[in-house]
């Protein structure tokens, strides 16, 4: 025979386990509980986007400089010219890959580092 009180008891235990799995529960005053860590995590998520954006921009400049060093200035300029003569997507790539002063500065630094 099944006891209805045990069904309620197990239902309450399941509810408590779901609340704990979601990060809820009792926190005593003066302790660092789950709310401290989840609030900190929410604060840090907003600050990741600018750093990711800066990392992508830095990677693009370093990639352009490395390509400039690897294939040479004349070949690099020729490839950018070929991109300028292509489709709309190619022209966008030519704008992105065009040698700018910062890329040329990085390319010179890479050349001197490699010897």
ABEGO torsion letter per residue (X at the ends): XBBAAAAAAAAAAAAAAAAAAAGBEBBBBGBBBAAAAAAAAAAAAAAAAAAAAAAAAAAAAAAAAAAAAAAEAAAAAAAAAAAAABBAAAAAAAAAABBBAAAAAAAAAAAAAAX
